[in-house]
C-alpha cells in the first residue's frame, strides 16, 4: 500500500474533511457531557495519527518538521486527556494562567514553531513579502484585543493568563499573514497551505469566541476547535503536501503591497492609543505598546532588507555596465577606457610599453552550425577563461562582440604565442569535443611613441588581418 501520488485528485480529502467535521460537530452537540470528552479527545488525535502515518509512508520529506508538529499536537491531545474539563468547563478563554493554560500554550507554540520551520524555505525566495505579511498580522492584533478580547475578559483573568493569550494571538496573527502570503506565490502547495490558513483562522476566531462564551453553556468553542484539528490534519494527506516544506522554483516578478498600506497598518495601534488617551474612558492598555514594540524590530529588519537589496542591485548594475554578460570579460566601453588609461600612463612615463592584441576566433562558425548556439556560448566562455588566465594581473581582457576579443598588456612579456597555444586546446561542449583556432594581431607602443589609442588599435587590427590572409593554420599570431 502506497501514499497517493502528487498527481492524485484532492477531492477525496476535501470530502473527508467536510464529512468528518460535520459528523464530529453534530455528535459533540448531541452527546452527553462525559461522551463529549471522548469525542473531543479522539478528534485531537486525528492530526497526530495522520502526520505519523504520512511520515512513516515517506510521503512527507522533511521528517523533522512534521514530527515536531506532531509532538506539539500530541501534547495538546495529552492535555485534553489530563484536563478534560478545560474546554467544556470554559477555562479556555478565561485567561486564568493555570498550569493547564501554560501546558496548552507551550504545546501550541511547539506546533507553530514547527510550522514556521517548515515554511522557512519559502522565505528565502520572498523574505520581504513574509516580513510585510507578518507586520500586517501583528498590526491587526491591537484592534482585535482592544475591541474583541480585552474588554470581555472576566475577573478570573490573571497577568500570566493574559500574557499567554496575547502571545498566542500575536503568533497566530503573524503566522496567518505569512501563510496567506506564501499561498499567493506557491501555487503548487496552495491546497495544503489553504488548510493551514483555515486552521489558523479557526484557532484565532476560537480565541475570541472562548472569551465571549466563558460564562455561558455554549459548545461553540469545542466545535470550532475540533474543526481546527480536522483541517490541520488535511495538509499531510493531500498529494501535494511535500511542497509545503520543499517549495518549487520561485515565481518571477513577486509583487509587494504598496508602502502606503504598510504605513497605514503601522499607524493603527498608535491611533487607537491616541483615541483612548483623548477619551480617557478607562485605564491605558499595555497591549498596544507591546504590539508596537514587537513590530519595531520587523520594521528595522524590513528596512535593512531593502537597503541590502538596493546595494545588491547597484552592484549588479555597476557590473553590467562594465562587463560582458556571457563571458564576464570587460565590455567594449570599459576595455577602451583601460587602453586610454594605459596610454596616458605611457605618455607620463609611468609605463615602458603598452601592447594591444586583437583576437578573432577561426572555426567558430562551424561549431555554431553543427552543435548549436549553446555550444558556441560554451566555447566563448572557455576562451574567455583561457585569455584571462594567460594575461593575469598585468593586463585586461575584453570582448568586442561576437568572437572578437581584445587584450591590453602593460610592461609584460609577449603573450600572443601563448594565447594561440591555449586556444588550440580542445574544448568540451554538449555533443562532443571541438577545436578552434585564432588570428591574433598585436601592436606595441613604447615611451616616446606619439601613437594614440586609435592608432594602436588600427595597427593591431592590420596585423590580425595579415594573419588571416595567410594559409589556414590552427592558430597564428603576428606583431
C-alpha positions in Angstrom: 0.0 0.0 0.0 1.4 3.4 -1.0 0.6 7.0 -0.4 -1.3 8.9 -3.1 1.0 10.4 -5.7 1.3 14.2 -6.4 -1.0 13.8 -9.4 -3.8 12.1 -7.5 -7.0 14.1 -7.1 -7.5 16.1 -3.9 -11.3 16.0 -3.8 -11.5 12.8 -1.6 -9.5 14.7 1.1 -11.8 17.7 0.9 -14.9 15.4 1.1 -13.4 13.5 4.0 -12.7 16.7 6.0 -16.2 18.0 5.3 -17.9 14.8 6.4 -15.7 14.3 9.5 -16.2 17.9 10.5 -20.0 17.8 10.2 -20.1 14.4 12.0 -17.9 15.5 14.9 -19.6 18.8 15.4 -23.1 17.2 15.3 -22.1 14.3 17.6 -20.5 16.7 20.1 -23.6 18.9 20.2 -25.9 16.0 20.8 -23.8 13.9 23.2 -23.8 13.8 26.9 -21.0 15.7 28.8 -18.9 12.6 29.5 -19.2 11.4 25.9 -18.2 14.9 24.6 -14.8 14.5 26.3 -14.2 11.2 24.4 -15.3 12.7 21.1 -13.0 15.8 21.6 -10.0 13.6 22.5 -10.5 11.4 19.5 -10.7 14.4 17.2 -7.5 15.9 18.7 -5.7 12.6 17.9 -6.6 12.6 14.2 -3.8 15.0 13.1 -1.2 13.3 15.2 -2.0 9.9 13.7 -2.2 11.4 10.2 1.2 13.1 10.5 2.8 9.9 11.8 1.4 7.8 9.0 2.4 10.2 6.3 6.0 10.3 7.7 6.0 6.5 8.0 5.0 6.1 4.4 7.7 8.6 3.4 5.1 10.9 1.9 6.5 13.8 3.9 10.1 14.5 3.1 11.0 16.9 5.9 10.5 14.4 8.7 11.8 16.7 11.5 9.3 19.5 10.8 6.3 17.2 10.6 7.4 15.1 13.7 7.8 18.3 15.7 4.4 19.4 14.6 3.0 16.0 15.6 4.7 16.4 19.0 3.0 19.7 19.6 -0.4 18.3 18.6 0.3 15.2 20.7 0.9 17.4 23.7 -2.4 19.1 23.1 -4.1 15.7 23.0 -2.4 14.7 26.2 -3.5 17.9 27.9 -7.1 17.2 26.8 -6.9 13.8 28.4 -5.3 15.1 31.6 -7.6 18.1 32.0 -10.8 17.0 30.3 -12.8 20.0 31.8 -10.5 22.7 30.3 -12.8 23.4 27.3 -16.2 22.1 28.4 -15.7 23.9 31.7 -14.9 27.1 29.8 -11.5 27.5 31.4 -10.1 28.1 27.9 -10.7 31.8 27.3 -10.8 32.8 30.9 -7.0 33.6 30.9 -6.6 32.2 34.4 -2.9 31.5 33.9 -3.2 28.0 35.4 -0.8 25.0 34.8 -3.2 23.8 32.1 -3.1 27.1 30.3 0.7 27.0 30.4 1.0 23.5 29.1 -1.5 24.1 26.3 0.2 27.4 25.3 3.5 25.6 25.2 2.2 22.8 23.0 0.6 25.3 20.7 3.8 27.2 20.5 5.7 24.0 19.6 3.3 23.4 16.7 3.5 27.0 15.5 7.3 26.9 15.6 7.3 23.7 13.6 5.0 25.4 11.0 7.4 28.4 10.8 10.3 26.0 10.4 8.6 24.1 7.6 7.9 27.3 5.7 11.4 28.8 6.1 12.4 27.7 2.6 9.6 29.8 1.1 11.0 32.8 2.9 14.3 32.5 1.1 12.6 33.4 -2.2 10.4 36.2 -0.7 11.8 37.5 2.6 10.4 41.0 2.1 6.9 39.6 1.4 6.9 37.5 4.5 8.0 40.4 6.7 5.3 42.6 5.3 2.7 39.8 5.8 3.8 39.3 9.4 3.7 43.1 10.0 0.1 43.2 8.7 -0.8 40.3 11.0 0.8 41.8 14.1 -0.7 45.2 13.4 -4.2 43.6 13.4 -3.7 42.3 16.9 -4.2 45.7 18.6 -7.7 46.3 17.3 -8.7 42.6 17.9 -7.5 42.8 21.5 -8.9 46.2 22.3 -12.3 45.7 20.7 -13.0 41.9 20.9 -10.9 40.4 23.6 -9.7 42.7 26.3 -13.0 44.3 27.3 -14.6 40.9 27.8 -12.0 39.2 30.0 -13.6 38.2 33.3 -12.4 38.8 36.8 -10.6 35.5 36.9 -8.1 36.6 34.3 -4.5 37.0 35.6 -1.5 38.8 34.2 0.1 35.5 33.3 -3.1 34.2 31.7 -3.5 37.4 29.6 0.2 37.2 28.6 -0.3 33.7 27.4 -3.4 34.6 25.5 -1.8 37.7 24.0 1.3 35.7 22.9 -1.0 33.1 21.3 -2.9 35.7 19.3 0.3 37.5 18.3 2.0 34.4 16.9 -1.3 33.2 15.3 -1.8 36.5 13.5 1.8 36.7 12.2 1.7 33.0 11.0 -1.6 33.6 9.4 -0.3 36.6 7.4 2.8 34.6 6.3 0.6 31.6 5.3 -1.6 33.9 3.1 1.5 35.4 1.5 3.1 32.1 0.8 -0.2 30.7 -0.6 -0.4 33.6 -3.0 3.0 32.7 -4.5 3.4 29.0 -4.1 0.8 27.7 -6.5 1.8 24.0 -6.2 1.2 24.0 -2.4 -2.0 26.0 -2.3 -4.1 23.1 -1.2 -2.1 22.3 2.0 -1.5 25.9 2.7 -5.2 26.7 2.3 -6.0 24.2 5.0 -3.3 25.7 7.2 -4.8 29.2 6.7 -8.2 27.8 7.6 -6.7 26.2 10.7 -5.0 29.5 11.8 -8.2 31.4 11.1 -10.4 29.0 13.1 -7.9 29.0 16.0 -7.7 32.8 16.1 -11.5 33.0 15.9 -11.8 30.5 18.7 -9.6 32.6 21.0 -12.2 35.3 20.6 -15.3 33.1 20.9 -13.8 31.4 24.0 -13.5 34.8 25.7 -17.1 35.7 24.8 -18.6 32.4 25.9 -16.6 31.9 29.1 -19.7 32.4 31.3 -22.2 30.5 29.1 -23.1 27.0 28.2 -22.2 27.2 24.5 -20.4 24.3 22.8 -19.1 26.5 20.0 -15.7 26.7 21.5 -15.2 22.9 21.4 -16.8 22.6 18.0 -14.6 25.3 16.4 -11.6 23.7 18.0 -12.5 20.3 16.5 -12.8 21.9 13.1 -9.4 23.3 13.5 -7.9 19.9 14.5 -9.5 18.3 11.4 -8.4 21.0 9.0 -4.8 20.8 10.3 -4.8 17.1 9.6 -5.7 17.6 6.0 -2.4 19.1 4.7 -0.4 15.9 5.4 -2.9 13.8 3.5 -3.0 15.9 0.3 -0.8 14.6 -2.5 0.9 18.0 -2.7 1.9 18.0 1.0 5.7 17.7 0.3 5.6 21.1 -1.5 4.8 22.8 1.8 8.4 22.2 3.1 10.1 21.7 -0.3 8.9 24.6 -2.5 9.5 24.7 -6.2 11.2 27.5 -8.2 10.4 31.0 -7.0 7.9 32.8 -9.2 9.2 35.7 -11.2 8.0 39.2 -10.5 6.7 38.8 -7.0 4.6 41.8 -6.0 4.7 43.6 -2.7 1.9 45.6 -1.1 2.1 49.4 -1.6 4.1 51.1 1.1 1.0 53.3 1.8 -0.9 50.2 3.0 2.0 49.1 5.2 2.3 52.6 6.7 -1.4 52.7 7.4 -1.2 49.3 9.2 1.7 50.6 11.3 -0.4 53.6 12.4 -3.3 51.5 13.7 -2.0 50.8 17.2 -0.7 54.3 17.9 -4.0 55.7 16.6 -6.1 53.5 18.9 -3.9 54.5 21.8 -4.3 58.2 20.9 -8.1 57.8 20.8 -8.1 56.1 24.2 -6.0 58.9 25.7 -8.3 61.6 24.3 -11.4 59.9 25.5 -9.9 59.0 28.9 -12.6 56.5 29.4 -10.5 53.9 31.2 -7.0 52.8 32.2 -4.5 52.7 29.4 -3.9 49.3 27.8 -0.5 47.8 27.8 -1.3 45.7 24.8 -0.9 48.5 22.2 2.6 49.5 23.4 3.6 45.8 23.5 2.3 45.2 19.9 4.1 48.3 18.7 7.4 47.3 20.3 7.1 43.9 18.7 6.6 45.5 15.3 9.6 47.8 15.5 12.3 45.0 15.0 10.4 43.7 12.0 10.3 47.3 10.5 14.0 47.6 11.1 14.6 44.2 9.5 12.5 45.2 6.5 14.4 48.5 6.1 17.7 46.5 6.4 16.5 44.1 3.7 15.5 46.9 1.4 19.0 48.5 1.9 20.7 45.2 1.1 18.5 44.7 -2.0 19.3 48.2 -3.2 23.0 47.7 -2.7 22.9 44.4 -4.5 21.0 45.9 -7.4 23.6 48.8 -7.6 26.4 46.2 -7.6 24.7 44.3 -10.4 24.1 47.4 -12.5 27.7 48.5 -12.0 29.0 45.1 -13.1 26.7 45.0 -16.1 27.8 48.5 -17.1 31.4 47.3 -17.4 31.2 43.6 -18.2 30.0 41.3 -20.9 27.0 39.2 -19.8 28.1 36.0 -21.5 31.8 35.8 -20.7 32.2 38.0 -17.7 35.0 39.9 -19.5 35.2 43.6 -19.8 32.8 45.1 -22.4 33.9 47.3 -25.3 33.3 50.6 -23.4 35.4 49.5 -20.4 38.3 47.9 -22.3 38.6 51.0 -24.5 38.8 53.1 -21.3 41.5 50.8 -20.0 43.5 51.3 -23.1 43.2 55.1 -22.8 44.4 54.9 -19.1 47.4 52.8 -20.2 48.3 55.2 -23.0 48.1 58.1 -20.6 50.4 56.3 -18.1 52.8 55.6 -21.0 52.9 59.3 -22.0 53.6 60.3 -18.4 56.5 57.8 -18.2 54.9 55.5 -15.7 55.0 52.6 -18.2 57.7 51.5 -20.6 55.3 50.0 -23.2 51.7 49.1 -23.9 50.6 46.2 -26.1 47.2 45.8 -27.6 46.2 42.4 -29.1 43.1 41.7 -31.2 42.0 38.1 -31.3 39.5 36.8 -33.8 38.5 33.1 -33.5 38.8 30.8 -36.5 36.5 27.9 -37.0 33.9 29.3 -34.6 31.0 29.5 -37.0 31.1 25.7 -37.9 30.8 25.0 -34.2 27.7 27.1 -34.0 26.3 25.5 -37.1 26.9 21.9 -36.1 26.4 21.9 -32.3 24.1 24.9 -31.8 24.4 28.3 -30.2 24.6 26.9 -26.7 27.8 25.1 -27.7 29.0 28.3 -29.2 28.4 30.1 -25.9 30.4 27.4 -24.1 33.3 27.9 -26.5 33.3 31.7 -25.9 33.2 31.2 -22.2 36.1 28.7 -22.3 38.2 31.1 -24.5 37.4 33.9 -22.0 38.8 31.9 -19.1 41.9 30.9 -21.0 42.6 34.5 -22.1 42.1 35.8 -18.5 44.5 33.1 -17.2 47.1 34.0 -19.8 47.0 37.7 -19.2 46.8 37.6 -15.4 47.2 40.8 -13.4 49.4 42.6 -15.9 46.7 43.4 -18.3 43.0 43.3 -19.1 40.8 41.2 -21.5 37.6 42.4 -23.1 35.1 41.1 -25.6 34.3 43.4 -28.5 31.4 41.3 -29.7 30.8 38.0 -31.5 34.0 36.0 -31.5 36.3 39.1 -31.2 38.4 39.8 -28.2 40.9 42.5 -27.2 43.8 42.3 -24.7 45.7 45.2 -23.3 49.1 44.4 -21.7 51.4 46.7 -19.7 55.1 46.1 -19.4 54.9 42.3 -19.9 56.4 39.6 -22.0 54.8 38.9 -25.3 51.7 36.7 -24.9 50.4 36.2 -28.4 52.1 32.8 -29.0 51.0 31.6 -25.5 47.4 32.7 -26.2 47.4 31.0 -29.6 48.6 27.7 -27.9 45.9 27.9 -25.2 43.1 28.5 -27.7 44.2 25.4 -29.7 43.5 23.2 -26.7 40.3 21.1 -27.1 37.0 22.4 -25.6 34.3 20.1 -24.3 30.8 21.1 -25.4 27.4 19.3 -25.4 27.7 16.6 -28.0 31.5 16.3 -28.3 34.9 18.0 -28.3 35.8 20.8 -30.6 39.0 22.6 -31.6 39.2 26.1 -32.8 42.0 28.5 -33.9 42.6 32.2 -33.6 44.1 35.0 -35.6 45.9 37.4 -33.3 47.3 40.7 -34.2 49.5 42.7 -31.7 50.7 46.3 -31.7 53.0 47.8 -29.1 53.6 51.5 -28.2 56.7 52.4 -26.3 57.9 55.5 -24.4 58.3 58.4 -26.8 55.8 57.0 -29.3 53.2 59.6 -30.1 50.6 56.9 -31.1 47.2 57.2 -29.5 44.6 54.6 -28.8 43.1 54.7 -32.3 46.5 54.3 -33.9 47.4 51.4 -31.7 44.2 49.5 -32.3 44.5 50.1 -36.1 48.0 48.6 -36.1 46.8 45.6 -34.1 43.8 45.2 -36.5 46.1 45.3 -39.6 48.3 42.7 -38.0 45.3 40.5 -37.3 44.1 40.7 -40.9 47.6 39.9 -42.1 47.4 36.7 -40.2 44.0 35.9 -41.6 45.4 36.4 -45.2 48.0 33.6 -44.6 47.2 29.9 -45.4 44.8 28.4 -42.8 46.5 27.3 -39.6 45.0 26.1 -36.3 46.1 29.4 -34.7 48.5 32.1 -35.6 49.8 35.4 -34.2 51.6 38.4 -35.7 53.0 41.6 -34.4 
